[in-house]
Every structure is written in structure tokens, then in C-alpha cells.
């Protein structure tokens, strides 16, 4: 029996300024469960992290959360997950999340989400992995990030392939279609 596809979701520990962000996080959690996939995320029960996890869990998905000890209180560590891992620091958190996922999805978020995105993007750029990376850009949230990456490429500080190392999608439904079209084999079913 093949293991379920594991979707790593990087996202905000806050809900953001627009209701669409939390609505999309909830919808993504529901869709992960509906597809029989596993959620891998930062183990918080706040903001978009909490929304995606509660929705996935409520709909029956396996949930794999990773949180550093120093954020247990701040991010309300969600200990009722299928798998709950506590790490010593942020570096370990990111490594454990990455190693236990097949696909990376970045929802709206702040500096932490940007850090996570740039780390996996850099690793892909230097050939350390070939996992698909998706930016879920509701209402164009990630458009300024895409413009920055284009600028970095245009100014000669990154290869052109950097801008094509990830796919930007506008909705959860488009994201699900992209994952299904891109990830082949039994894991995507």
C-alpha cells in the first residue's frame, strides 16, 4: 500500500486582514482530507495554521505537526494531531516538515512563511530537491513576491529558472488541480 501524499503547508500564525485567507486555509484543509492526503504543517492552533489543521482534522485527514519548544505557548501547540513533533529550534522544525512532505504549499503569511518559502526555493535552485512548490495567492497576495523574484533574476542575481521553480495559483481549487496534474503515481490519487 502506498503512503498518502503529504502536503506541507507554510502559512501565517495570524489570520490576516481579509477573511478570504482563512476561508481558503479552511477549504485547503477540507480538500487535503477529501483527497486522502496528509497535512504537514507547523503544529500551531492559531491563525491560518490553526484553520487549515482544524479543517483537515475535522474532515478526517492525517495531520503531522512540527513545532519548536519556544513557540508552544505563542502558537498554541495543537497536541491532538495524528503526529505531533516538538523540536529544539526553527531550523529543526523546517527540516522535519520538509523531510516529511511531497509537495510544498505556501499560503499567505509573514516573515516566517517567507523564510520557509525562500529556504525550499533555494534548495530547489541548487538541486537539493525537486518537490513541487506552490504559492496560493488569493486576491494577488503573493504578486509583490513574484515581482521581487523577477527583479532578482532580471538584475542577474539568480538564474531564470528561479522564477519557474514554483507555480502560483489563485484559488484552492486551482491548487488541487495543479497538484493532481503535476504529481503522478498512486500518491496523487
C-alpha positions, 0 to 999 in steps of 0.5 A, spaced: 500 500 500 502 506 498 503 512 503 498 518 502 501 524 499 503 529 504 502 536 503 506 541 507 503 547 508 507 554 510 502 559 512 501 565 517 500 564 525 495 570 524 489 570 520 490 576 516 486 582 514 481 579 509 477 573 511 478 570 504 485 567 507 482 563 512 476 561 508 481 558 503 486 555 509 479 552 511 477 549 504 485 547 503 484 543 509 477 540 507 480 538 500 487 535 503 482 530 507 477 529 501 483 527 497 486 522 502 492 526 503 496 528 509 497 535 512 504 537 514 504 543 517 507 547 523 503 544 529 500 551 531 492 552 533 492 559 531 491 563 525 491 560 518 495 554 521 490 553 526 484 553 520 487 549 515 489 543 521 482 544 524 479 543 517 483 537 515 482 534 522 475 535 522 474 532 515 478 526 517 485 527 514 492 525 517 495 531 520 503 531 522 505 537 526 512 540 527 513 545 532 519 548 536 519 548 544 519 556 544 513 557 540 508 552 544 505 557 548 505 563 542 502 558 537 498 554 541 501 547 540 495 543 537 497 536 541 491 532 538 494 531 531 495 524 528 503 526 529 505 531 533 513 533 533 516 538 538 523 540 536 529 544 539 529 550 534 526 553 527 531 550 523 529 543 526 522 544 525 523 546 517 527 540 516 522 535 519 516 538 515 520 538 509 523 531 510 516 529 511 512 532 505 511 531 497 509 537 495 510 544 498 504 549 499 505 556 501 499 560 503 499 567 505 503 569 511 509 573 514 516 573 515 516 566 517 512 563 511 517 567 507 523 564 510 520 557 509 518 559 502 525 562 500 529 556 504 525 550 499 526 555 493 533 555 494 534 548 495 530 547 489 535 552 485 541 548 487 538 541 486 537 539 493 530 537 491 525 537 486 518 537 490 513 541 487 512 548 490 506 552 490 504 559 492 496 560 493 495 567 492 488 569 493 486 576 491 494 577 488 497 576 495 503 573 493 504 578 486 509 583 490 513 576 491 513 574 484 515 581 482 521 581 487 523 574 484 523 577 477 527 583 479 532 578 482 533 574 476 532 580 471 538 584 475 542 577 474 542 575 481 539 568 480 538 564 474 531 564 470 529 558 472 528 561 479 522 564 477 519 557 474 521 553 480 514 554 483 507 555 480 502 560 483 495 559 483 489 563 485 484 559 488 484 552 492 481 549 487 486 551 482 491 548 487 488 541 487 488 541 480 495 543 479 497 538 484 493 532 481 496 534 474 503 535 476 504 529 481 503 522 478 503 515 481 498 512 486 500 518 491 496 523 487 490 519 487 
